[in-house]
Amino acid sequence: MNVPDTPMLQAPSISAKVGERTASVLLNRQRLYWICQLAGWTAYLISDLSRYSIFYSYNHGFLLNAGANIVIGISVTHVYRLIIKRLSWLDLPLGQLVPRIIFSVLVMGFILFVVNIPLDYITIPEFRNTIDKKGGLPISFIFLGFLNWIKHVLLWSLIYHVFQYFERSKNNEIEKMKLEASVREFESKMLRAQLNPHFMFNALNSIRALVLENPEKAQVSVTRLSNLLRNCLVADRQKTVSLGEELKTVQDYLSLEKIRYEDRLSVETTVSPDTLNVQVPPMMVQTLVENAVKHGISKPLKGGFISIDAKLDKNFLNLAIRNTGVLENLSSGGFGLLNTTQRLSLIYGDMASFEIRQESDEVVCAKVKLPV
């Protein structure tokens, strides 16, 4: 089978796409953070305005007080956020993080309380009159005011840290899935890469036997090997290929072996047309056929047969490769069988199955079941 040479298309830059997506996500998070900051502090200070209106008669100073507190509250909590990011507090275990949060809440509450004393004194006349009459702040007022700010800052901290906890848990899960996918992809590529030298060794042995005996057939074999190698290079870039393409590779391989074994090798193929477009792991069928030749056909002097059957059963592809042989003879050739098992597990998980058994006294059957 001749495969035309096609120019390699430049793949889109994955790193560029990841960078764009990451920048977009960060921008959205920053926007959400500032919206929540503004909305949260505004809601709190609206409730504070209502509370002030109960104790004092409303005046325009309340709006100035509320606006200043929104700015101060956002500033203090934002600085806290920058500090914990810079010091990597979010990476600490819970036992070390909690004391730091408590200390930070006390510090932020104290700062907000202290800043609000002169602010209330300037913007709320009734508050200013009360302090002037009493000559200072009552202890109860100091305690309740400080406690009030601690309560609100603590609520802000809980919301922020709980959000960060779930966000980091989700990110860790995503990173774990990405790592597992990368490992599986690497393992799959390694398994595919192992097939090439194994296949080359057997194919070159077939050609070597013909070089001196029949140069013309050797030339034909070299052409077929070239086709096989070209198919192998194309398949090595893909996770799956169509069964039709895979069978073309198998036919080229068996043609090489047919030249070597001549009448000792008989091939039968029964493939349902609706299976040809089904995707299968590249070189999987060829590997099983290669094992069948090595352990079944090459052993007996009279040779034997290889049959390939493929049919659809509901949402599954059933492949059966039968060959002359005895199952014990395969014990030393576990590479192809182990390779097939590992690749099926990596690609399909538990949805695919592979088994090999002695079907009759002189027939071994390898069966593969793949989800369509």
C-alpha positions in Angstrom: 0.0 0.0 0.0 1.4 3.3 -1.0 0.9 6.3 1.3 1.4 9.7 -0.4 3.8 12.0 1.1 2.0 14.9 2.8 3.5 18.1 4.2 3.4 18.4 7.9 0.9 21.1 9.0 2.1 23.4 11.8 0.0 22.5 14.8 -1.5 25.4 16.8 0.7 26.4 19.8 -0.7 24.6 22.8 1.3 26.7 25.1 -0.2 29.9 23.5 -3.7 28.5 23.9 -3.1 27.6 27.5 -1.6 31.0 28.1 -4.6 32.8 26.6 -7.0 30.6 28.6 -5.1 31.2 31.8 -5.0 34.9 31.3 -8.8 34.9 30.7 -9.5 32.9 33.8 -7.2 35.2 36.0 -9.0 38.2 34.5 -12.4 36.8 35.4 -11.3 35.9 38.9 -9.9 39.4 39.5 -13.1 40.9 38.2 -15.2 38.6 40.5 -13.0 39.4 43.5 -13.4 43.2 43.1 -17.2 42.9 42.5 -17.5 40.8 45.7 -15.4 43.3 47.6 -17.4 46.3 46.5 -20.8 44.5 46.9 -19.9 43.0 50.3 -18.6 46.2 52.0 -21.4 48.2 50.5 -24.0 45.9 51.8 -22.4 45.9 55.3 -22.2 49.7 55.4 -25.8 50.1 54.2 -26.8 48.1 57.2 -24.5 50.3 59.3 -26.2 53.4 58.0 -29.6 51.9 59.1 -28.2 51.3 62.5 -26.7 54.8 62.8 -30.0 56.3 61.8 -31.7 54.6 64.7 -29.4 56.1 67.3 -28.7 59.4 65.6 -30.7 61.7 63.4 -29.8 61.2 59.7 -27.4 63.7 58.1 -25.2 63.8 55.0 -22.2 62.9 57.0 -23.5 59.3 57.1 -22.9 59.0 53.4 -19.4 60.3 53.7 -18.8 57.9 56.6 -20.1 55.0 54.6 -18.1 55.8 51.5 -14.9 56.2 53.5 -15.5 52.9 55.3 -16.0 51.1 52.0 -12.6 52.4 50.8 -10.9 51.6 54.1 -12.5 48.1 54.4 -11.6 47.1 50.9 -8.0 48.5 51.4 -7.4 46.7 54.6 -8.7 43.3 53.4 -7.0 43.6 50.1 -3.6 44.3 51.8 -4.3 41.2 53.9 -5.0 39.2 50.8 -1.7 40.4 49.2 0.2 39.5 52.4 -1.1 35.9 52.6 -0.4 35.3 48.9 3.1 36.7 49.3 3.8 34.6 52.4 2.0 31.5 50.9 -0.3 31.0 53.9 -2.7 29.2 51.7 -0.2 26.3 51.3 0.1 25.9 55.1 -1.7 23.0 56.9 -4.9 24.0 58.8 -3.2 23.8 62.2 -0.7 26.5 61.2 -3.2 28.6 59.1 -5.9 29.1 61.7 -3.8 30.9 64.3 -2.5 33.2 61.6 -6.1 34.0 60.5 -7.2 34.7 64.1 -4.2 37.0 64.6 -4.9 38.8 61.3 -8.6 39.3 62.1 -7.7 40.9 65.4 -5.2 43.2 63.7 -7.6 44.2 60.9 -10.4 44.7 63.4 -8.2 46.9 65.5 -7.1 49.0 62.5 -10.7 49.5 61.3 -11.9 50.5 64.8 -9.0 53.0 65.4 -9.5 54.6 61.9 -13.2 54.9 62.5 -13.0 56.8 65.7 -11.8 60.1 64.1 -13.9 59.4 61.1 -17.1 59.1 63.2 -16.0 62.1 65.2 -15.8 64.2 62.0 -18.9 63.0 60.1 -21.4 62.3 62.9 -22.2 65.3 65.1 -24.1 63.3 67.7 -21.1 61.0 68.2 -18.8 64.1 68.5 -21.1 65.6 71.1 -21.2 62.4 73.1 -17.4 62.2 73.3 -17.1 65.9 74.1 -19.5 65.6 77.0 -18.0 62.5 78.5 -14.4 63.5 77.8 -13.6 60.3 76.0 -14.9 56.9 74.9 -16.6 54.6 77.4 -15.0 51.2 77.9 -18.2 49.5 76.8 -18.2 51.5 73.6 -14.6 50.6 72.8 -15.3 46.9 73.5 -18.5 46.7 71.5 -17.0 48.8 68.6 -13.9 46.6 68.4 -16.0 43.4 68.6 -18.3 44.7 65.9 -15.4 45.2 63.5 -13.9 41.8 64.4 -17.2 40.1 63.6 -17.3 41.6 60.1 -13.7 41.0 59.3 -14.0 37.4 60.6 -16.9 36.9 58.3 -14.9 38.3 55.3 -12.0 36.0 56.2 -14.2 32.9 56.5 -15.8 33.5 53.1 -12.5 34.2 51.5 -10.6 31.2 52.9 -13.5 28.8 52.3 -13.7 30.0 48.7 -9.9 29.6 48.3 -10.1 26.1 49.9 -12.6 24.9 47.4 -10.9 26.6 44.5 -7.6 25.1 45.3 -9.2 21.6 45.8 -10.8 21.9 42.4 -7.5 23.1 40.8 -5.6 20.3 42.5 -8.1 17.8 41.2 -7.7 19.2 37.7 -3.9 19.2 37.9 -4.1 15.6 39.1 -6.3 14.6 36.2 -3.9 16.4 33.8 -0.9 14.6 35.3 -2.6 11.2 35.0 -3.6 12.0 31.4 0.0 13.0 30.6 1.4 9.8 32.2 -1.1 7.7 30.3 -0.3 9.5 27.1 3.5 9.0 27.7 3.0 5.3 28.5 0.9 4.9 25.4 3.6 6.5 23.2 6.3 4.4 24.8 4.3 1.3 24.0 3.8 2.3 20.4 7.5 3.2 20.1 8.4 -0.3 21.4 6.5 -1.9 18.4 8.8 -0.5 15.7 12.1 -2.3 16.5 10.2 -5.5 17.3 8.4 -5.4 14.0 11.5 -4.4 12.0 13.5 -7.3 13.4 11.0 -9.9 12.1 10.4 -8.1 8.8 14.1 -7.8 8.0 14.6 -11.5 8.8 12.0 -12.3 6.2 13.8 -10.2 3.6 17.3 -11.5 4.5 16.1 -15.0 3.7 15.3 -13.9 0.1 18.3 -11.7 -0.8 20.4 -14.6 -2.1 17.8 -17.1 -3.1 15.4 -14.8 -5.0 16.6 -11.2 -5.6 13.4 -10.2 -7.4 11.2 -11.3 -4.6 13.6 -9.5 -2.2 13.0 -6.3 -4.1 9.3 -6.8 -3.9 9.7 -7.4 -0.2 11.7 -4.3 0.3 8.9 -2.3 -1.4 6.4 -3.9 0.9 8.6 -3.2 3.9 8.9 0.5 2.8 5.1 0.7 2.7 4.9 -0.9 6.1 7.4 1.5 7.6 5.6 4.5 6.1 2.3 3.2 7.6 4.1 2.6 10.9 5.4 6.2 10.9 1.9 7.6 10.2 0.3 5.4 12.8 2.9 6.3 15.4 1.5 9.9 15.4 -2.0 8.7 16.1 -3.8 7.1 19.1 -6.1 5.1 16.9 -6.5 4.2 13.2 -9.4 2.7 11.2 -9.6 -1.0 11.1 -9.4 -0.8 7.3 -6.0 0.9 7.5 -4.8 -1.5 10.1 -5.7 -4.5 7.9 -3.8 -3.0 5.0 -0.7 -3.0 7.2 -1.5 -6.6 8.2 -1.9 -7.6 4.6 1.5 -6.2 3.7 3.1 -7.9 6.7 1.5 -11.3 5.8 2.6 -10.8 2.2 6.2 -10.6 3.4 5.7 -13.7 5.6 4.0 -15.5 2.8 7.1 -15.1 0.6 9.1 -16.6 3.5 6.9 -19.5 4.4 5.3 -20.0 1.0 2.8 -22.9 1.2 3.3 -23.3 4.9 1.3 -20.2 5.6 -2.4 -20.0 4.8 -4.4 -16.8 5.4 -8.1 -16.4 5.8 -9.9 -13.1 6.3 -13.5 -12.6 7.2 -14.2 -8.9 7.9 -17.6 -7.3 8.0 -17.7 -4.1 5.8 -19.3 -2.1 8.7 -16.2 -2.6 10.8 -13.7 -1.0 8.5 -14.2 2.5 9.8 -14.0 1.5 13.5 -11.1 3.0 15.3 -8.5 0.6 16.8 -5.0 1.1 18.4 -2.4 1.3 15.6 -0.3 -1.9 15.0 -2.5 -3.8 17.5 -3.8 -6.4 15.0 -0.5 -6.6 13.3 1.2 -7.4 16.6 -1.2 -10.2 17.3 -0.8 -11.6 13.8 3.0 -11.3 14.2 2.8 -13.4 17.4 0.6 -15.9 15.6 3.2 -16.3 12.9 6.1 -16.5 15.3 4.6 -19.0 17.8 2.2 -20.8 15.6 3.3 -21.0 12.0 7.1 -21.1 12.4 7.0 -24.0 14.9 5.5 -27.0 13.0 7.2 -28.2 9.9 3.9 -28.3 8.0 3.2 -24.7 8.9 -0.4 -23.7 9.5 -3.1 -21.1 9.1 -4.0 -17.6 10.3 -7.6 -16.3 10.2 -8.8 -12.8 11.0 -12.5 -12.3 11.8 -14.1 -8.9 12.6 -17.7 -8.1 13.2 -19.8 -5.6 15.1 -22.0 -6.7 18.1 -24.2 -3.8 19.3 -21.7 -1.1 20.3 -18.6 -3.3 20.4 -16.1 -4.5 17.8 -15.2 -8.2 18.1 -11.9 -9.3 16.7 -10.8 -12.9 16.6 -7.4 -14.0 15.4 -6.9 -17.7 15.2 -3.8 -19.6 14.3 -2.3 -23.1 14.3 -0.5 -23.7 17.5 -0.4 -24.7 21.2 -0.9 -22.1 23.8 2.2 -23.2 25.8 4.4 -22.2 22.9 3.3 -18.5 23.5 4.8 -18.4 27.0 8.1 -17.1 25.7 6.5 -14.4 23.5 4.8 -12.3 26.0 5.9 -9.0 24.6 3.2 -8.6 22.1 0.4 -9.9 24.3 1.5 -7.8 27.3 1.8 -4.8 25.0 -1.7 -5.3 23.7 -3.1 -5.6 27.2 -1.4 -2.5 28.4 -2.4 -0.4 25.4 -6.1 -1.4 25.6 -6.1 -0.6 29.3 -4.5 2.9 28.6 -6.9 3.8 25.8 -10.2 2.2 26.9 -9.9 1.4 30.5 -12.2 -1.4 31.6 -14.4 -1.1 28.5 -12.1 -3.2 26.4 -11.1 -6.8 26.9 -8.5 -9.2 25.6 -8.1 -12.9 26.0 -6.1 -15.7 24.4 -7.0 -19.3 24.8 -6.6 -22.8 23.3 -9.8 -23.1 21.2 -9.1 -26.7 20.1 -6.2 -29.1 20.1 -4.2 -27.3 17.4 -5.9 -23.9 17.3 -5.1 -20.8 19.5 -7.6 -18.0 19.5 -6.9 -14.4 20.5 -10.0 -12.3 21.0 -10.2 -8.5 21.4 -13.4 -6.6 22.2 -13.4 -2.9 21.8 -16.1 -0.2 22.3 -17.1 1.5 19.1 
